[in-house]
Amino acid sequence: MHKVAWLIVTALALGPPVASQAQTPANQPAAKTKPAKNAPAKKNAARDRPAAPAAVAATPAQRAAYAAMPVAERIAIQSDLIWTGDLSGSVDPDFGDRAIAAVRTFQRRNKYEETGILTAEQRQTLANSMRSRKEYHGWQLVEDTATPGVRLGIPAKIVSNTEVGTIGTRWSSGRGEVQIETFREKMAGSSLEELFEEMKKRPAGRRVESHSMQANAFSLSGMQGLKKFHVRVYFKDNEARGLTILFDQALETIMLPLVDIVVSSYLPFGDPATASSARRVDYGSGIVVSRDGHVLTERQLTQDCRGIIVAGLGPADRMAEEAATDLALIRVAGARNLKPLPLSTAPPSGVELTLIGISEPQAQDGAREVSTLPARLQGIDGGRVLLDAQPARGFVGGAAVDGEGRLAGMVDLSTASVAGPAAGAAQASFVPTATIRSFLDKAGVAALSGTGDKDTAKNALVRVICVRM
């Protein structure tokens, strides 16, 4: 088995994978929600229905009134409208036509003039209307620390425990009766439809009772072991982000009304620059690939940064990126005579690898020491080579080397089991050297060829810092 698996890795090493980004066209009509075969009729169709169509176009004055508000307040207003039943579907950070139509509905119910713009008095009435119910559940609008900009509402009195992983955050009750967790799945080389079909089957034992598919989103619900599950996934820029809600069947009466509210509050692709979470700096690793300051790292680490810093060298500029491979090239201005890591032209020597990276400062008392982690080939997922390792935060963008110390590829992260027991943790994968070489060629950087060794790889590793403040 290992021999067959490694032949696949060798093929990846000898030639870059062909990206098959089969994205659903934006104008494709949404599929209707339908029950799975032999499944009972769905009790609450609103949970998995596609988002409601856009309302009548708002006026410039209405748009300007909400555009002047902070994003957090716009989201809070929509959250309150969802609780009152005036707004269905997901929140919109731009406060679009649908949200303004919901304001008019609220005003009409409360016998206010239907201006579509909340006065201070009306805003207070809206906030007070569901306060007791929200306080009962401990309703809070929170940000996903693992992915800055992602927001959602949680019933904090029900899910009082928080665990932050590399690809998401989990909120859970004391004994795990209720779990709410976020996740993200890199989609380079895969389509949303493929993820849709895969998540119907994972984790093992999942039984889908209803589902729906749209152009850039899908939902699933049913039984997962002895728990009810609800999954909602959204797709944008080669990445899927989603939310899973799990709860014991005995809690169905309590949780079912909250499922729609939590899902509707979920904002998967917010603006990281507006995030108010304490986590405003992201750390990763990078591989020096030229003497003139070029550093290879992960694309998503360098996105939406107010500034990029290579520790010990200084500020860096992003020179190139490639969504299909998740690679990015940055350069430290004025850097000279660095020691780049050679890119080997030979395939890896075996299935045993070593991951080399720099863990976050919190994990090593503020230091930036290079550390290693053993890994082993697990399989192939599209253009990604999966490994049976769960590296610490900060390893993304690091080096994967074979038993002889030759570079096999750049460390990336993927989801080991979305919405499964390991959700919130990360599984290592790597981008093969042939793919890296092709990317650097297109960027106009001549990579150094050679074999190298583990010490050379360690010396070529740097910490990459993305400042989002």
C-alpha positions in Angstrom: 0.0 0.0 0.0 2.8 2.4 0.9 4.5 1.6 -2.4 1.4 2.5 -4.4 0.8 5.7 -2.3 4.4 6.8 -2.7 4.2 6.4 -6.5 1.5 9.0 -6.4 3.7 11.3 -4.3 6.6 10.8 -6.7 4.3 11.8 -9.6 3.4 15.0 -7.7 7.1 15.6 -7.1 8.0 15.2 -10.8 5.2 17.4 -12.2 2.8 20.1 -10.8 -0.8 18.9 -10.4 -3.4 20.3 -12.7 -5.8 22.6 -10.9 -9.4 21.6 -11.4 -11.1 24.4 -9.8 -14.6 23.5 -10.9 -16.5 26.4 -9.3 -20.2 26.5 -9.7 -21.2 29.5 -11.9 -22.6 32.3 -9.9 -25.8 32.5 -12.1 -26.6 28.8 -11.6 -30.1 28.4 -10.0 -30.1 26.9 -6.5 -31.2 23.3 -6.1 -34.3 22.8 -4.1 -34.0 21.3 -0.6 -34.9 17.7 -0.7 -34.9 14.8 1.7 -32.4 12.0 1.4 -33.7 8.6 0.2 -35.8 6.8 2.8 -35.6 9.7 5.2 -38.5 11.0 7.3 -40.1 14.3 6.2 -38.3 17.4 7.4 -40.0 19.1 10.3 -38.5 22.6 9.8 -37.8 23.5 6.2 -36.6 27.0 7.1 -33.3 25.6 8.5 -31.8 24.5 5.2 -33.7 26.6 2.7 -31.7 28.9 0.4 -31.3 32.5 1.4 -34.4 34.6 0.6 -34.3 36.6 -2.6 -33.2 40.2 -2.4 -35.9 42.7 -1.3 -36.9 45.9 -3.1 -33.8 48.0 -3.7 -32.9 50.3 -0.9 -32.6 54.0 -1.4 -29.2 55.8 -1.2 -30.3 57.5 2.0 -31.0 54.1 3.6 -27.7 52.6 2.5 -25.8 55.7 3.7 -27.4 55.5 7.1 -26.2 52.0 7.8 -22.9 52.4 6.0 -22.0 55.1 8.6 -22.4 52.5 11.4 -19.6 50.3 12.6 -19.8 46.7 11.2 -20.4 45.3 14.6 -23.5 47.4 15.1 -24.9 46.5 11.7 -24.5 42.8 12.6 -26.0 43.3 16.0 -29.1 45.0 14.5 -29.6 42.1 12.1 -29.1 39.6 14.9 -31.9 41.2 16.9 -34.1 41.2 13.8 -33.5 37.5 13.4 -34.5 36.9 17.0 -37.7 38.9 16.5 -38.5 36.9 13.3 -38.4 39.9 11.0 -35.2 38.8 9.2 -34.6 35.3 7.7 -31.3 34.1 6.2 -27.8 35.1 7.0 -26.5 38.5 8.3 -25.0 40.9 5.8 -22.0 43.1 6.9 -23.0 45.6 4.2 -26.7 45.8 5.5 -28.2 45.2 2.1 -31.8 45.3 0.7 -33.0 42.3 2.6 -31.9 43.7 6.0 -33.4 47.1 5.3 -36.7 45.4 4.3 -36.6 43.6 7.7 -36.3 47.0 9.4 -39.4 48.2 7.6 -41.2 45.0 8.7 -40.2 45.6 12.3 -41.3 49.3 12.0 -44.7 48.2 10.5 -45.3 45.7 13.3 -44.6 48.3 15.9 -46.7 51.0 14.1 -43.7 53.2 13.3 -43.3 55.1 10.1 -41.7 52.6 7.6 -38.6 54.6 6.7 -36.2 51.6 6.7 -33.9 53.6 9.0 -34.0 52.9 12.7 -34.1 55.9 15.0 -32.4 55.7 18.4 -35.8 55.0 20.1 -36.6 52.3 17.6 -33.2 50.7 18.0 -33.8 50.5 21.8 -37.2 49.0 21.3 -35.7 46.4 19.0 -32.9 45.6 21.5 -35.4 45.3 24.3 -37.9 43.2 22.5 -36.1 39.9 22.8 -33.7 40.8 25.6 -35.2 38.4 28.2 -35.0 35.4 25.9 -31.5 36.3 24.8 -30.3 36.8 28.3 -31.8 33.4 29.3 -29.6 31.7 26.7 -26.6 34.0 27.3 -26.7 35.1 23.6 -23.4 36.6 22.5 -22.0 37.8 19.2 -18.4 36.5 19.1 -15.5 36.4 16.6 -13.8 33.2 15.6 -10.3 33.6 17.0 -9.0 31.0 14.6 -10.2 33.0 11.5 -10.2 36.8 12.1 -13.3 38.4 10.6 -15.6 35.4 11.1 -18.5 36.2 13.4 -21.4 34.2 14.8 -23.8 34.2 17.7 -23.7 31.6 20.4 -25.9 30.7 23.4 -23.0 31.1 25.9 -25.0 29.7 28.9 -25.5 26.5 27.0 -22.0 26.2 25.4 -19.7 27.6 28.1 -16.5 25.9 27.0 -14.3 27.2 24.2 -11.5 25.4 22.4 -9.5 27.3 19.7 -8.0 25.1 17.0 -6.0 25.8 13.8 -8.9 25.6 11.4 -11.8 26.7 13.7 -13.2 27.1 17.1 -15.5 24.8 19.2 -18.0 26.0 21.8 -19.4 23.1 23.9 -21.5 22.4 26.9 -20.0 20.9 30.0 -20.3 17.2 29.0 -20.5 17.8 25.2 -24.2 17.5 24.9 -24.2 20.5 22.6 -21.3 21.5 20.3 -21.1 24.5 17.9 -17.9 24.6 15.8 -16.5 26.5 12.9 -14.2 25.1 10.3 -12.5 26.0 7.0 -11.6 23.7 4.1 -9.1 24.6 1.4 -10.5 23.9 -2.0 -7.6 24.1 -4.4 -8.1 21.4 -7.0 -11.6 20.5 -5.7 -15.1 21.7 -6.3 -17.8 22.6 -3.8 -19.9 19.7 -5.1 -17.1 17.3 -4.2 -17.0 18.6 -0.7 -20.8 18.4 -0.5 -20.7 14.7 -1.4 -17.8 14.0 0.9 -19.4 15.6 3.9 -22.5 13.5 3.5 -20.3 10.5 4.5 -18.0 12.0 7.1 -17.5 11.4 9.8 -18.4 7.7 9.6 -21.9 7.0 10.9 -23.4 10.2 9.7 -26.9 9.8 8.3 -28.2 12.7 6.2 -31.9 13.3 6.3 -32.1 16.5 4.4 -29.8 18.7 2.3 -29.7 21.6 -0.1 -27.2 22.8 -2.6 -26.7 26.3 -4.0 -24.2 28.0 -6.3 -21.8 28.9 -3.5 -23.3 27.2 -0.4 -24.8 24.0 0.9 -26.4 22.6 4.0 -26.8 19.2 5.5 -28.8 17.9 8.5 -29.6 14.5 10.1 -28.1 12.1 12.6 -24.5 11.7 13.6 -24.3 8.8 16.0 -26.8 9.6 18.7 -26.8 13.4 18.0 -28.7 15.6 15.7 -26.4 17.6 13.3 -26.8 20.7 11.2 -24.0 21.8 8.8 -23.9 25.0 6.7 -21.0 25.7 4.3 -20.2 28.7 2.2 -17.6 29.0 -0.6 -15.5 32.0 -1.7 -12.0 32.5 -3.1 -11.0 28.8 -3.2 -11.9 28.2 0.4 -15.0 26.7 2.1 -16.0 27.9 5.5 -18.7 26.4 7.6 -20.5 25.8 10.8 -21.6 22.6 12.5 -24.1 22.3 15.3 -24.5 19.0 17.2 -26.8 18.2 20.1 -28.3 15.3 21.9 -31.8 14.2 20.8 -33.1 14.9 24.3 -32.3 18.6 23.8 -34.2 18.9 20.5 -37.0 21.1 21.9 -34.4 23.6 23.3 -31.9 23.5 20.4 -34.1 23.4 17.3 -35.3 27.0 17.7 -31.7 28.1 18.2 -30.3 26.3 15.2 -31.8 28.8 12.7 -30.7 31.8 14.8 -27.1 30.6 15.2 -26.8 29.7 11.5 -28.4 33.0 10.4 -25.9 34.9 12.6 -22.9 33.2 11.0 -20.7 35.6 9.0 -18.1 33.4 7.2 -16.2 35.9 5.1 -16.1 39.1 7.2 -13.3 41.7 6.8 -10.4 40.7 9.1 -9.3 44.4 9.2 -12.5 45.2 11.1 -12.2 42.3 13.6 -12.3 43.4 17.2 -11.0 40.2 18.6 -7.8 40.2 20.6 -6.1 38.1 18.0 -4.9 40.7 15.5 -1.5 39.2 14.6 -1.1 35.9 12.8 2.1 33.9 12.8 3.4 31.4 10.2 6.7 30.2 8.7 8.4 30.9 5.5 11.2 29.4 3.4 14.0 31.6 2.0 14.2 30.8 -1.7 16.7 33.5 -2.9 19.7 35.4 -1.6 17.8 38.7 -2.4 15.1 38.3 0.3 12.4 36.2 -1.5 10.5 34.1 1.0 7.9 31.4 0.1 4.9 31.0 2.4 1.2 30.3 2.6 -1.1 32.5 0.6 -3.9 32.9 3.2 -1.4 33.9 5.9 -0.5 36.9 3.9 -4.0 38.0 2.9 -5.7 41.1 4.3 -2.5 42.2 6.2 -1.9 45.8 7.1 1.7 44.8 7.2 3.9 41.7 6.7 7.1 41.3 8.7 9.8 38.6 8.5 11.2 38.3 12.0 14.8 39.3 12.2 14.8 40.8 8.7 12.1 43.5 8.6 9.0 44.5 6.6 8.1 42.5 3.5 5.9 43.0 0.4 3.8 40.4 -1.3 5.1 39.8 -4.8 2.9 37.0 -6.1 0.3 34.5 -5.1 -1.5 31.5 -6.6 -4.9 30.5 -5.2 -5.0 27.0 -6.7 -1.8 26.0 -4.9 -2.1 28.3 -1.8 1.4 29.6 -2.4 2.6 33.2 -1.9 5.9 34.9 -2.5 7.0 37.8 -0.3 10.2 39.8 -0.4 12.1 41.7 2.3 13.4 44.9 0.7 17.1 45.4 1.0 17.9 41.9 2.2 21.1 40.5 0.7 23.2 37.3 1.1 20.5 35.2 2.7 20.9 31.4 2.6 18.1 29.9 0.5 16.9 26.4 0.7 17.7 24.4 -2.5 14.8 22.8 -4.3 15.6 19.1 -5.0 14.7 17.7 -8.4 14.7 14.2 -7.0 11.5 12.6 -5.6 11.4 12.1 -1.8 13.2 9.1 -0.5 10.4 7.5 1.4 7.1 7.9 3.2 8.7 9.2 6.4 9.0 13.0 6.5 10.0 15.7 8.9 8.1 19.0 9.2 10.2 22.0 10.1 8.5 25.2 11.3 8.4 27.9 13.9 5.6 27.7 16.4 3.7 30.8 17.6 5.3 32.9 20.3 2.7 31.8 22.8 3.7 28.2 22.4 7.4 28.9 23.2 7.4 31.8 25.7 8.0 34.5 23.1 10.9 32.7 21.3 11.2 32.0 17.6 13.1 28.7 17.7 12.8 26.3 14.8 11.3 23.0 15.7 10.5 19.7 14.0 7.7 17.2 13.9 7.7 13.7 12.4 5.1 13.0 9.8 4.0 10.1 7.5 2.2 10.0 4.2 -1.5 9.4 4.7 -3.0 9.9 1.3 -3.8 12.2 -1.6 -6.7 14.6 -1.7 -6.9 16.3 -5.1 -3.6 18.1 -5.5 -2.7 17.9 -1.8 -0.5 15.4 -0.2 -1.9 14.6 3.2 0.2 13.7 6.2 -0.7 12.1 9.6 0.5 15.0 11.7 -1.2 17.9 13.5 1.4 20.6 13.7 1.3 23.5 16.1 0.2 26.9 15.1 2.9 28.7 13.2 4.1 25.7 11.2 2.1 26.6 8.1 4.5 27.8 5.4 7.3 25.7 6.8 9.3 22.9 5.1 8.6 19.2 4.7 11.8 17.3 4.2 12.5 13.6 3.5 14.8 11.2 5.3 17.8 12.6 3.6 16.9 16.2 4.4 15.8 17.1 0.9 12.9 19.4 0.5 9.6 17.5 -0.3 7.4 20.6 -0.2 5.9 23.5 1.7 3.8 22.7 4.8 0.1 23.5 4.4 -2.9 22.7 6.5 -6.1 20.9 5.6 -9.1 19.6 7.5 -8.6 16.1 8.9 -12.3 15.5 9.5 -14.6 18.4 9.1 -17.3 18.5 11.8 -15.9 15.2 13.2 -14.3 14.6 16.6 -11.1 16.3 15.4 -12.7 19.4 14.0 -10.8 22.5 15.2 -7.6 20.6 14.8 -5.5 20.7 11.7 -3.9 18.0 9.5 -0.7 18.7 7.7 -0.4 18.5 4.0 2.3 19.8 1.7 2.7 21.5 -1.7 5.3 19.5 -3.7 8.6 21.0 -4.8 7.7 20.7 -8.5 4.6 22.9 -7.9 6.8 25.3 -6.0 9.3 25.5 -8.8 6.6 26.2 -11.3 5.2 29.0 -9.1 8.6 30.6 -8.7 9.3 30.4 -12.4 6.1 32.3 -13.1 7.1 34.9 -10.5 10.5 35.4 -12.1 12.5 33.9 -9.2 15.3 31.5 -10.1 15.2 28.8 -7.4 18.5 27.3 -6.2 18.8 23.6 -7.2 20.5 21.1 -5.0 19.9 18.5 -2.3 20.5 20.3 1.1 19.9 18.7 4.5 17.9 19.2 7.6 20.3 21.8 9.0 20.2 23.8 5.8 16.4 23.6 5.9 16.3 24.9 9.5 18.7 27.8 8.6 16.4 28.8 5.7 13.3 28.9 7.9 11.9 32.3 9.0 8.9 33.5 11.0 6.3 35.4 8.9 4.1 37.8 10.8 0.8 39.3 9.4 -0.3 42.4 11.3 -4.1 42.9 10.9 -4.5 46.0 13.2 
